[in-house]
């Protein structure tokens, strides 16, 4: 298996938007010469889980290994949870950082396909050695109780910021907590 750490980004339902906080992670990775993969999943009026799964298995899964760091936002987190509810991980990635994670269906029809079954949190736990959940008290879409629930189910490190919004890449272009977490992970031996 590859011995160097890498970063994988999983965007939310809005896709990869230039000028968003994922761009800061790309800059971070470039400065530290860390391999990074950021694929664009199909987005639109109705986002289909099957299309995301196909793209994930074709483009991202082969890039993942036991030293990978996954940073997921919103629906990217919901995708990870559904995928590893349905599929047993062949190995554990090092860390998964869930930023403003979707936990259950909120009534948004376009993403209903990602929430058709109960989550198997024991199976999801097998996908990573470490989890971190970052949530905000002013999230427009997801309640703080869901962030806490997910962090407890995954035995994750939990970061809660009362003033933080959903961090939509269109509205929120800076997220220092994720960069601080990444910096601490990549500063370790």
Buried (B, 14 or more C-beta within 10 A) or exposed (E): EEEEBBBBBBBBBBBBBEEBBBBBBBEBBEEBEBEBBBBEBEBEEEBBBEBBBEBBEEBBBEBBBBBBBBBBBBBBBBBBBBBBBEBEBEEBBBBBBBBBBBBBBBEBEBBBBBBEEEBBBEBBBBBBBBBBBBBBEEBEBBBBEBBBBBBEBBEBBBBBBEEBBBBBBEEBBEBEBBBEBBEEBBEEE
